Amino acid sequence: MKRAKAVITVFMALISVLFMSLAGALIDSARMRGAMAQAAVIEEMGNYSIFGEFENTLLEEYEVFGLDGGRGTGDFAVGRIEDALRGYLLPNASPSGEVTAGFGFDPWKLRLQGQEVTGYTLLTDNGGEAYYRQIVEYMQKTAAAQAVGKLYDTLEDAERLEGAGEAFEEAEKSSGDAVSAAGEAADEAADLAAEGEGEAEVPADNPLKQVSRLQRADPLTLLAGKYGVPENRVSASELCYHRFRNRGNMALPGDGPGLLGRLSGDLLFREYLMDHFPCYGDHDSSFPLTCELEYILHGAKSDRANLRWAVIKLLFLREGVNYAYLLGSPEKNGAASLLAAAILTVFDGVPGLHAALMHGLLLGWAFGESLLDVKTLLDGGRIPLDKTDESFLLDLSSLGDLGSLLGQDLGGRSEGLDYRQHLRLILYLQPVSAQIKRGLELTELNIRGKGEDSFRADNCIAAARTVSSWSVPPLFSGISAAFTGSGADAVSFETSGTFMY
């Protein structure tokens, strides 16, 4: 009887161990699931925490987020980010007694084995795609997004002016020989009159000689009189796309915008540039380059070169619309015809000369009016996009005195678009890819100019993927292991997370 009771006792003990093992395994299995979920939350918290250390000046001045991969040293090193991430993961993985006091104990027993940044995207990667996306998203959340329809109208105006400028250039090219022949005939008429030969009537002065001299002159020296020409310049080593730069190893998460979305995005991005970068006439000497919008348009390393290019481009746009106005004005055509006849005198009636000289006068007149237009803009004035009889400034009789007119301050004209608004038209005519890069270069230049010498745009992380490895020791299943003498191994697993500004 005693033997039977002993057998039953041993049997019950073994059965109890089995039940305890099953219960412990079930509890630990649920606990492991909870620990994995907790680790995933800690991973996400760590990413949010580390990316919360964004560059303040970059955000405050330029509405762009970026995490400094150099941690203030100027030298990019992913290891520094991994160390900082570990500093955020550990306190949450192994909370102190004060944190867990209300719970009695830490049920998860998470142990951080390691952390790694397996991929990252820098602001400068892929032509500044992350920079572009952030700006477009910012602009979409502001009132600027409500004006996209007006931006499309501006784009149409810019394309129309470009087409008119191309028509002007084509007219100059196709009629060049005929105008030159008419000009030679006019010179010969003047020589004959001086010798007392030919018609008694003295030919009128040919203003195209003055126009020709002005066309050969440096347009910047000719037009930038009131405020002068800024002489700031930078070196290639100061520009992030002209030097060796760091590169990320991860494609930017998410799909880019479609065709219509990209077109609207480009318009919004250009409006951001208009809002955040100065141009000639703003007179802010605190930046390494004074003509920043002009730099975005042309990309030269000196204010002089960038401003000169902008002046030439403005002349191109204004010549086209002024020439189109003159062609459509019967009054202006009549004035040009009368002056051509007065210049030719003895050659009046020779086939082709009168028409060629008249056309040359219209071309020169459009050029002269365009010089006055650009001088007005550089002096701080405004001019209408399209001219009317009231807004057309230059009389044909004054074309020969154009040089003296350009010496005046023309900034008093107050109707129409100013210099910056004309730069917007040029901005809309260029590919946005170069503008993205140059905007980033200026952003870096200006932040460094504020005393943050370690700032580099190619150190700024815009997105990253992290992986952390964890282990969780058994807790309840270890009870049965103590009876059986078998060991219970810790469970290892990984969590990953992706963060993008």
Helices and strands as residue ranges (DSSP letters): H 2-51, H 56-62, E 67-68, H 78-93, H 97-100, E 111-122, H 125-140, G 143-147, H 148-174, H 176-194, H 208-216, H 219-223, G 236-238, G 240-242, H 259-276, H 292-298, H 303-327, H 330-344, G 345-347, H 353-378, G 396-401, H 402-405, H 419-428, H 432-449, G 457-459, E 460-472, H 477-484, E 491-500
